[in-house]
């Protein structure tokens, strides 16, 4: 419901006017539904992985998250907090066996769409080095499940490509070392496939 309200208000707003103020309340509800909460003391977004698990457990929930990412409805800082947790939650979700008529189950379609939405976010969003390192560490933790089908592989490829560019420009040697370590572990995982 919050998603529909956000979309409706946004479409009715004049173009180029930024975020309409009446969207804020519904956007907060939508983020809360996704497990994203703003920590008022630290002024950073946190993500409740349990709430996100419940939402992404269902095909409709995965479709909702994919739509929210595709339409760039969340603030960039919220998306950066969401990405590593979302990957950690959805990578273990397995692709089901094919149906009797050889078509893909709707689960697979919604999961594939969600991975493609994440790929689009990684490519378009000005993502921080820390977020990219966390995402790569999550992918490396899940091993072969991270690259078990083409949409997942595309997501990992986009992450590696973006990470290599962004981390190279990061002034922090610690971040560069963390990326190098995670990338090396992931590459050794690929050699074992």
KENUTOR-191546 format. One record per residue (C-alpha): residue number from 1; residue in three letters; x, y, z. Coordinates in pm, 1 decimal, padded with zeros to 6 digits, always signed. Layout:
REM residues N
+-------+------+----------+----------+----------+
: lumvo : zaza :       px :       py :       pz :
+-------+------+----------+----------+----------+
:   NUM :  ALA :        X :        Y :        Z :
...
+-------+------+----------+----------+----------+
This chain:
REM residues 193
+-------+------+----------+----------+----------+
: lumvo : zaza :       px :       py :       pz :
+-------+------+----------+----------+----------+
:     1 :  UNK : +00000.0 : +00000.0 : +00000.0 :
:     2 :  UNK : +00279.7 : +00240.9 : +00087.8 :
:     3 :  UNK : +00445.8 : +00155.1 : -00244.5 :
:     4 :  UNK : +00127.4 : +00244.0 : -00436.7 :
:     5 :  UNK : +00094.3 : +00573.7 : -00248.8 :
:     6 :  UNK : +00458.2 : +00667.3 : -00315.5 :
:     7 :  UNK : +00421.3 : +00590.4 : -00687.0 :
:     8 :  UNK : +00086.1 : +00771.4 : -00714.1 :
:     9 :  UNK : +00208.2 : +01089.3 : -00544.2 :
:    10 :  UNK : +00535.7 : +01085.5 : -00735.6 :
:    11 :  UNK : +00360.8 : +01055.1 : -01073.4 :
:    12 :  UNK : +00120.3 : +01336.4 : -00986.7 :
:    13 :  UNK : +00403.3 : +01571.1 : -00886.4 :
:    14 :  UNK : +00532.9 : +01821.7 : -01141.5 :
:    15 :  UNK : +00849.4 : +01705.6 : -01321.2 :
:    16 :  UNK : +01183.6 : +01834.1 : -01197.2 :
:    17 :  UNK : +01042.1 : +01936.0 : -00859.7 :
:    18 :  UNK : +01236.2 : +01682.8 : -00654.5 :
:    19 :  UNK : +01074.1 : +01458.1 : -00394.3 :
:    20 :  UNK : +00721.2 : +01574.1 : -00308.4 :
:    21 :  UNK : +00689.1 : +01631.7 : +00070.7 :
:    22 :  UNK : +00376.2 : +01415.6 : +00097.7 :
:    23 :  UNK : +00582.0 : +01114.5 : -00017.9 :
:    24 :  UNK : +00796.3 : +01115.0 : +00297.1 :
:    25 :  UNK : +00546.3 : +00943.1 : +00530.4 :
:    26 :  UNK : +00469.3 : +00667.6 : +00280.7 :
:    27 :  UNK : +00837.1 : +00623.9 : +00196.1 :
:    28 :  UNK : +00918.2 : +00572.5 : +00565.0 :
:    29 :  UNK : +00641.7 : +00308.3 : +00584.5 :
:    30 :  UNK : +00777.2 : +00137.2 : +00274.6 :
:    31 :  UNK : +01131.3 : +00134.0 : +00412.8 :
:    32 :  UNK : +01008.5 : +00001.2 : +00746.5 :
:    33 :  UNK : +00828.4 : -00279.4 : +00562.8 :
:    34 :  UNK : +01163.3 : -00362.9 : +00399.0 :
:    35 :  UNK : +01340.7 : -00354.7 : +00736.8 :
:    36 :  UNK : +01521.4 : -00025.4 : +00667.9 :
:    37 :  UNK : +01524.7 : +00218.0 : +00960.7 :
:    38 :  UNK : +01709.7 : +00545.0 : +01012.1 :
:    39 :  UNK : +01916.1 : +00547.6 : +01332.3 :
:    40 :  UNK : +01849.2 : +00904.1 : +01446.2 :
:    41 :  UNK : +02152.7 : +00919.4 : +01676.0 :
:    42 :  UNK : +02410.6 : +00807.2 : +01421.2 :
:    43 :  UNK : +02217.4 : +00939.4 : +01117.8 :
:    44 :  UNK : +02274.3 : +00615.1 : +00927.6 :
:    45 :  UNK : +02032.2 : +00357.9 : +00791.3 :
:    46 :  UNK : +02023.3 : +00009.5 : +00940.3 :
:    47 :  UNK : +01857.3 : -00297.1 : +00792.1 :
:    48 :  UNK : +01673.6 : -00565.9 : +00989.0 :
:    49 :  UNK : +01767.7 : -00885.6 : +00807.9 :
:    50 :  UNK : +01478.9 : -01079.7 : +00966.3 :
:    51 :  UNK : +01217.5 : -00838.0 : +00828.8 :
:    52 :  UNK : +01387.5 : -00851.3 : +00489.5 :
:    53 :  UNK : +01390.6 : -01234.2 : +00500.5 :
:    54 :  UNK : +01017.9 : -01240.8 : +00565.6 :
:    55 :  UNK : +00953.5 : -01002.1 : +00277.5 :
:    56 :  UNK : +01178.9 : -01176.7 : +00024.8 :
:    57 :  UNK : +01053.7 : -01520.9 : +00121.2 :
:    58 :  UNK : +00749.2 : -01457.9 : -00097.4 :
:    59 :  UNK : +00750.1 : -01388.1 : -00469.4 :
:    60 :  UNK : +00537.0 : -01075.5 : -00422.5 :
:    61 :  UNK : +00785.6 : -00945.1 : -00167.8 :
:    62 :  UNK : +01078.0 : -01001.5 : -00404.1 :
:    63 :  UNK : +00884.8 : -00825.5 : -00680.4 :
:    64 :  UNK : +00817.0 : -00530.3 : -00449.1 :
:    65 :  UNK : +01185.1 : -00496.0 : -00356.3 :
:    66 :  UNK : +01284.4 : -00524.0 : -00724.2 :
:    67 :  UNK : +01035.9 : -00250.3 : -00820.3 :
:    68 :  UNK : +01156.2 : -00022.5 : -00543.4 :
:    69 :  UNK : +01516.5 : -00065.6 : -00663.9 :
:    70 :  UNK : +01430.1 : -00035.6 : -01034.8 :
:    71 :  UNK : +01238.3 : +00286.3 : -00978.4 :
:    72 :  UNK : +01504.9 : +00431.3 : -00745.8 :
:    73 :  UNK : +01252.7 : +00513.9 : -00472.2 :
:    74 :  UNK : +01492.5 : +00483.9 : -00178.4 :
:    75 :  UNK : +01749.7 : +00740.3 : -00068.5 :
:    76 :  UNK : +02101.6 : +00640.8 : -00187.3 :
:    77 :  UNK : +02226.6 : +00592.9 : +00171.1 :
:    78 :  UNK : +01938.1 : +00353.7 : +00242.2 :
:    79 :  UNK : +02019.9 : +00153.4 : -00072.0 :
:    80 :  UNK : +02384.9 : +00128.1 : +00030.5 :
:    81 :  UNK : +02281.7 : -00008.0 : +00370.6 :
:    82 :  UNK : +02035.0 : -00246.2 : +00203.5 :
:    83 :  UNK : +02258.2 : -00403.1 : -00064.5 :
:    84 :  UNK : +02488.1 : -00626.1 : +00146.7 :
:    85 :  UNK : +02201.2 : -00742.7 : +00370.2 :
:    86 :  UNK : +01973.7 : -00806.0 : +00071.5 :
:    87 :  UNK : +02240.2 : -01012.5 : -00104.4 :
:    88 :  UNK : +02298.8 : -01208.8 : +00215.6 :
:    89 :  UNK : +01926.6 : -01283.3 : +00241.4 :
:    90 :  UNK : +01850.4 : -01373.5 : -00121.8 :
:    91 :  UNK : +02161.4 : -01566.6 : -00229.5 :
:    92 :  UNK : +02064.5 : -01871.9 : -00019.4 :
:    93 :  UNK : +01719.0 : -01874.8 : -00181.6 :
:    94 :  UNK : +01756.3 : -02153.0 : -00431.7 :
:    95 :  UNK : +01616.5 : -02183.4 : -00776.5 :
:    96 :  UNK : +01346.1 : -02447.9 : -00774.0 :
:    97 :  UNK : +01323.6 : -02739.2 : -01012.6 :
:    98 :  UNK : +01144.6 : -02676.6 : -01340.5 :
:    99 :  UNK : +00769.2 : -02723.8 : -01362.9 :
:   100 :  UNK : +00621.2 : -03015.7 : -01554.7 :
:   101 :  UNK : +00575.0 : -02800.6 : -01865.9 :
:   102 :  UNK : +00946.6 : -02705.8 : -01854.8 :
:   103 :  UNK : +00874.9 : -02340.4 : -01770.7 :
:   104 :  UNK : +01049.4 : -02156.6 : -01491.0 :
:   105 :  UNK : +00861.8 : -02140.7 : -01161.1 :
:   106 :  UNK : +00743.0 : -01789.6 : -01070.3 :
:   107 :  UNK : +00989.9 : -01801.5 : -00776.9 :
:   108 :  UNK : +01279.5 : -01810.0 : -01019.5 :
:   109 :  UNK : +01140.4 : -01524.4 : -01224.6 :
:   110 :  UNK : +01102.1 : -01296.8 : -00921.8 :
:   111 :  UNK : +01443.9 : -01392.3 : -00787.8 :
:   112 :  UNK : +01604.8 : -01331.1 : -01128.5 :
:   113 :  UNK : +01430.7 : -00993.8 : -01150.2 :
:   114 :  UNK : +01559.4 : -00899.9 : -00806.2 :
:   115 :  UNK : +01919.1 : -00992.1 : -00899.0 :
:   116 :  UNK : +01886.0 : -00787.6 : -01219.3 :
:   117 :  UNK : +01752.5 : -00492.6 : -01019.0 :
:   118 :  UNK : +02051.9 : -00518.0 : -00784.4 :
:   119 :  UNK : +02282.6 : -00530.4 : -01086.8 :
:   120 :  UNK : +02124.8 : -00210.7 : -01219.0 :
:   121 :  UNK : +02167.8 : -00038.4 : -00882.7 :
:   122 :  UNK : +02532.6 : -00142.5 : -00858.9 :
:   123 :  UNK : +02602.7 : -00006.5 : -01206.6 :
:   124 :  UNK : +02411.0 : +00321.8 : -01167.2 :
:   125 :  UNK : +02445.4 : +00420.2 : -00802.0 :
:   126 :  UNK : +02750.9 : +00608.1 : -00680.7 :
:   127 :  UNK : +02832.5 : +00324.4 : -00441.2 :
:   128 :  UNK : +03086.6 : +00359.9 : -00161.6 :
:   129 :  UNK : +03393.6 : +00138.9 : -00143.0 :
:   130 :  UNK : +03280.7 : +00005.7 : +00195.8 :
:   131 :  UNK : +02945.8 : -00108.0 : +00054.5 :
:   132 :  UNK : +03114.6 : -00279.8 : -00239.8 :
:   133 :  UNK : +03360.6 : -00457.7 : -00008.5 :
:   134 :  UNK : +03074.3 : -00575.4 : +00216.2 :
:   135 :  UNK : +02880.7 : -00701.9 : -00087.2 :
:   136 :  UNK : +03181.7 : -00893.3 : -00220.4 :
:   137 :  UNK : +03243.7 : -01046.5 : +00122.4 :
:   138 :  UNK : +02880.0 : -01162.9 : +00132.0 :
:   139 :  UNK : +02910.8 : -01315.1 : -00215.2 :
:   140 :  UNK : +03234.2 : -01485.5 : -00120.9 :
:   141 :  UNK : +03073.2 : -01623.5 : +00197.4 :
:   142 :  UNK : +02792.9 : -01788.4 : -00000.5 :
:   143 :  UNK : +03030.4 : -01944.6 : -00252.0 :
:   144 :  UNK : +02886.8 : -02123.5 : -00554.2 :
:   145 :  UNK : +02527.1 : -02020.7 : -00477.6 :
:   146 :  UNK : +02634.3 : -01665.5 : -00568.4 :
:   147 :  UNK : +02699.3 : -01765.0 : -00928.2 :
:   148 :  UNK : +02448.4 : -02046.3 : -00980.3 :
:   149 :  UNK : +02262.1 : -01887.3 : -01274.2 :
:   150 :  UNK : +02309.4 : -01605.1 : -01528.7 :
:   151 :  UNK : +02133.8 : -01322.0 : -01335.3 :
:   152 :  UNK : +02348.0 : -01398.0 : -01029.2 :
:   153 :  UNK : +02663.3 : -01409.3 : -01239.7 :
:   154 :  UNK : +02571.7 : -01075.2 : -01399.9 :
:   155 :  UNK : +02527.7 : -00926.7 : -01053.0 :
:   156 :  UNK : +02864.5 : -01056.9 : -00935.1 :
:   157 :  UNK : +03032.1 : -00936.3 : -01254.8 :
:   158 :  UNK : +02884.6 : -00586.8 : -01210.9 :
:   159 :  UNK : +02999.8 : -00582.9 : -00849.4 :
:   160 :  UNK : +03355.3 : -00687.3 : -00939.5 :
:   161 :  UNK : +03371.4 : -00439.0 : -01226.1 :
:   162 :  UNK : +03239.5 : -00146.1 : -01020.6 :
:   163 :  UNK : +03446.2 : -00240.7 : -00716.3 :
:   164 :  UNK : +03768.8 : -00251.0 : -00914.2 :
:   165 :  UNK : +03703.4 : +00102.4 : -01042.9 :
:   166 :  UNK : +03575.1 : +00258.1 : -00720.2 :
:   167 :  UNK : +03820.3 : +00099.2 : -00476.7 :
:   168 :  UNK : +04116.6 : +00197.9 : -00696.0 :
:   169 :  UNK : +04020.6 : +00562.9 : -00636.2 :
:   170 :  UNK : +03966.5 : +00518.3 : -00261.6 :
:   171 :  UNK : +04239.6 : +00690.6 : -00055.7 :
:   172 :  UNK : +04212.7 : +00431.8 : +00223.8 :
:   173 :  UNK : +04478.2 : +00162.4 : +00206.1 :
:   174 :  UNK : +04270.5 : -00044.0 : +00448.3 :
:   175 :  UNK : +03976.0 : -00047.6 : +00205.0 :
:   176 :  UNK : +04204.4 : -00137.4 : -00085.6 :
:   177 :  UNK : +04350.9 : -00423.3 : +00116.4 :
:   178 :  UNK : +04003.6 : -00547.7 : +00217.7 :
:   179 :  UNK : +03888.3 : -00540.3 : -00145.3 :
:   180 :  UNK : +04203.6 : -00718.0 : -00263.2 :
:   181 :  UNK : +04161.6 : -00987.1 : -00000.3 :
:   182 :  UNK : +03790.6 : -01044.5 : -00073.7 :
:   183 :  UNK : +03852.6 : -01040.6 : -00449.0 :
:   184 :  UNK : +04138.4 : -01289.5 : -00414.7 :
:   185 :  UNK : +03925.7 : -01525.8 : -00205.4 :
:   186 :  UNK : +03644.0 : -01500.4 : -00456.6 :
:   187 :  UNK : +03876.2 : -01569.9 : -00751.6 :
:   188 :  UNK : +04012.0 : -01878.6 : -00574.7 :
:   189 :  UNK : +03650.4 : -01989.5 : -00524.9 :
:   190 :  UNK : +03593.2 : -01951.1 : -00900.4 :
:   191 :  UNK : +03896.0 : -02165.8 : -00977.9 :
:   192 :  UNK : +03743.3 : -02442.6 : -00767.2 :
:   193 :  UNK : +03419.2 : -02438.7 : -00972.3 :
+-------+------+----------+----------+----------+
